[in-house]
Amino acid sequence: MNKNGIDSKKTNKRDAGSFLLFVFLLPYVCACLWGHVGEETEKLEKAALYGQDAYSVEVAVEWGVWELPAEEYLAYLLSATMPKEYHLEAKKAQAVLLRTELAALYQEEGGKSIAVQGDGFTRFYSDTKEESKEALRESRQAVEATKGVILTYQGDPVRASYFKLSNGFTRAAIESGKEECPYLTKVDCEEDQLSPDYHSAVRVDRETYVDGLLGILKGNFDRETIWAEGEFFYDESGYMTQVLYQDTEGNKEAVDGETFRHLFGLNSASFEMRREDTGVFFQVTGVGHGFGMSQFAANCRAENGQTFQEILESFFFQAELAKFE
């Protein structure tokens, strides 16, 4: 999964995308509230005409509800979730995945309008530089070029997972117990090794390491056991799936790989850990959860001439493009 950024008000699972969306919409909000009706109002009028269709998104913010066409929402979300310098074909692939996730929400809620969370924030910033405006224009181009297109498996929207950068391979969902996603398989992403973010390192002192794990484990655990032991399991792609700790009564408790890596601020669950006298040292490879499309690899493939259809086909086994009507 996943944490791709679209959060329905009903399911309350994806706040981050709505927050980033509202960041981009702030100039328009200010124009309406404080009467600056010049350039920003003109942009808003154009936005209202863009992507007119039966589907809409309602963004709940502290002052009320901001409603806009689904395709325009996707343009802003695309700008927020993929680097602006990436190739247009890579952005088209990302647009399809974002629309697929949105389509799944419409189906889940049984209507043509969904509400996403945008409240709880008191201060926002927006980038008004010309390069950022150009990035938004290109995002609209990518969304328009793929209008209505989603990715499906056996007729249903796929779990449209994406992430920044793999450790050289994407992950097979079945190895993490996600048998409902057979299209998420191990994919070679050799090009990801070219990224400057491919390697990272994190050092955690001994007390922080032990306290962190004791804070999430439910059983009665000995501090020395937590420090010195732990049975780590990895999937075929090299990502840690879980670690088992044994409590004072002999019962074993698991911490999954994603929880573990977020607990210690690791870029991914693909890591080597070395215990030292005063703490642990992590050597990490890749950035993100590893399921679905690697954005960096997708961009490399786009630069090498692949279309967005070919990119998606390479990351989602036996999935098919379809129109969301």
N, C-alpha and C positions, 0 to 999 in steps of 0.2 A: 501497500500500500503505500488505505494509505493516507498520506498526509499531503495531498496534492493541492489543497488550497480552497476548495469550494465547500462552504459550510451552510447547510440548510438550517433555518430557524427551528424546524421540527426535530431534526436529528442532532443538531448542535455538535457537529464533529469537525468542522473545517473553518475556524474563525480567521485563520491567517490570511486567506485569500481576500476575504471581505475587508479586512483591515487595510491590506495593500490597495485594494480597489478604492476605498474611501480616500486614501492618500492622494491618488491620482484625481479624484473627483473634487478635492477641496477647492480648487480655483472656481469651479462652477457653483459650489455651495456658497462661497463668499460673494460671488456675483449676485446671487439671488437674495441673500440676506442683507447685504449692505449697499445694494443699488449700483454696483459697478457694472454697467450694462454695455460696455464697449466690446473689446476683443473677446473676452470670456463668454459674454452672452451670445456672440456670433458663433463661437465654438459649440455652445450648448445647443443652439438651434440646428446646427449641422448634425450634431450627435443624435438629436431627436429624430432626424430624417433617416439616419443610417441604420441599416439592418432592420427595417420595419418587418415584423412578423407576428405570429400569434403568441409567441413565447416571450415572457418578460421576467425580470429579476427585481425583487424589492429589497433594497438594502436598508436595514433598520439601523438608524443612527440616533444619537441622543435627542436631536431636535425633531425627529419624525421619520418618514420613510422616503427613500429615494428610489424611484422606479425608472427602469430603462429597458430597451429591447435586449434580449438575450445575446444577440450577436455583438452588440456594442459592449456589453459587460465582458464578453470574451476578449475583445480587443484590449481592454484595460488589464484584464487578468493576464493575458499573454505578455504584455509589456512588463508586468510585475514578476513573472515567473521564468523568463528566459533572457539572457544577456542581449542587450540591444545590438551588439556587433555580430551576432550569429547570422548565418546564411538564411535567406528567405525560405528555402525548402525545409530547413530545420524548424523554423517558426511555424510553417504550415503543419508539420507533423505534431508539434506541441499544441497548436490550435485544435487539431482533431482530437487529441487526448483530453483537452479541457472541455471540449463540447461533449465528448463521450461521458465524462463524469457528470456534466450538467444534465445530459439526457437521462442518465440513471436516476438522478434526483427527481426529474419530472415524472418518470414512471413510478417511482416509489411513492410520491405524494399524490399522483393521480390527477394532476391539473396542468394548466399551461402558464402558471405563475408560481414561482417559489420565493421564499423569503430567506435571506442570508443575514448573518449577524454582522453588525458594524458598530455596536454600541460599546460603552465602557472605556472609550478613549477620549481624552480631553485635549490632546494637542497633536496636530498633524503638520507635516511639511510636504511641500510639492516641489518638484524640480521643473523650473520654467526655462531651462536652457534649450537652445534650438536643437541640439543633438537629441535631447529627450523627446521633444515634439516630433522629430523625424522618426524616432523609434516607435512612437505611438502610431504615426501614419503608416509605417511598415507593418505594424501589428494589425492594423485595420485591413491592410492589403492581404495579409496572410489569412485572416479570418474570412474575408470576402471571397478569396480564391478557393476556400474549402467550405463554403457556406452550406450548412446542413449535414456535412459529412461526419459520421462517427465510426468507431471501430467496434465490431461485434464478433462474438463467438457463438455459433449455433443460434443466431438470431437475437441474442441479448447483448447489451453494452458490456464490453470487457471492463475489468478493474483497470482503469487507465493510469497505471503507475509510471512515474518518471522520477528521475533524480539527477544530480549534477554530474557525477563522475564515478565510474566503477573501479574495481581493483584489477581490472583486466578481463573480468567476466561479469555478466549479470547473473542473478540467482534463479534457481528453479523453485517455484512456489511450493511444489509438492513436498520438498524437503523441510519446509517450515510448517507443514500441516495444512496448507491452503490447497486442498485437492480440488476445490471448485475453480481453480485458475490454471488449468493445464497448459494454457497458452503462454504462461510466464515460465520460460525455460532458461537454461544456461546458454548464454550467447557470448561468443568471443568478441571482446572490445579492446583489441590490442592498441588501437589508436589512443586510448585513454592515458597510456603511459607517457604521452607527449605533453600532458597538462602540467603546468607548474604546481598545481595543487595535488598532484598524484600522491606524494608522500607528505606526511606530517608526523609530529611527535608531541607527546604529552607526558609530563611527569606529575605524579600525584603522591603526596607524602603519605606515610604509613597510617597516621591517625585519620586523615581524611578518607582514605581508601576503606578502612575498617568501619568508620562511623557511617559512611555512605551506604554500605551494604547492610549494616545493622538497621539502618533507617527504613529499609524496604522489606527485609526478611521478617516473617511473622513468628518463627519459632524462637526457642531459647538457644542462642549460639554463643560459643566461647570466642573471645576476641582473637586468641592465638590461632584457633581453627580457621577463622575467616581470613586471617592474614596469610597463613602458611599453606592452606589447602584450597580446594575448589577444583572440580572436575569439569574442564572446558570441552565443549563439543562444537565442531565446525561442519558446515555443509560442503558440498563438492566444489563450490566456487571459492571457498576460503573465508566465508563469513561466519563469525561465531553465532551459533543458534541458541545456546543456553549454557549456563554454568550451574553445577550442583554443589550445594553446601550441606554438610551433615550437622544437625543440631546435637545438643547434649544428650538427647534421648535416642539418638541413632537414626532419626528420621531425616530424609533428604528433601531439600527444598530447592526449586529451580528459579533462576533469574534469566529471563530471555535476553537475547543478544542486543536488541534495540534498546531495551531498558538499561542494560549495563553500559552501553556506549554513551547514551545520553547522560547517565549518572555521572560519568567522568569527563564529559565534554569531548568525546572522540568523534572525529569526522565520519567514521563508519565503524561497523562491527567487524571489519577485516583488519586484524591487528595481531602483532606479536607483543607479549607482555613479559617483562623481565623484572623480577623482584630484586631490590637492592636493600642495603642496610636501613635506609631511612624512608624508603617508599617504593613505588612501582614506576616503571618506564614503559610507555606504550609507543610502538612504532606502527603507524596507521597507514593504510593504503586506500585511496578512493575517498569520495565524499557522498554520503547519502545511504539509503537503505538497500540499494542494489537490485530492486525489482523493477522490471519493465524497461523503459527507454533511458539510456544514458544520454543526457543532453550534449555532453562534450563529444561523444562518439557520433551522435546524430549530426552534429555540426560538421565534423570531419568528413562524414560520408556525403553530406550535402555539398561541401566544397569540392569533393571528388566526383561530383556529377550525378549522385543519386537523387531521385525525386522523393517527395514526402511519402508517396505510396511505397516505394522500395524501402525507405528507412523504416516505416512502421511494419512492413512485412518481415524485415530482418529481426525485429525485436519481439514481435507478438506472433508466436507459432500458430499457423492455421487460422488466424483471425482475418476477418473480411471487412472491407469498407462498405458502409451502407448509408442511406439517407435517413435522417431523423425527421419524420413528418409529424 
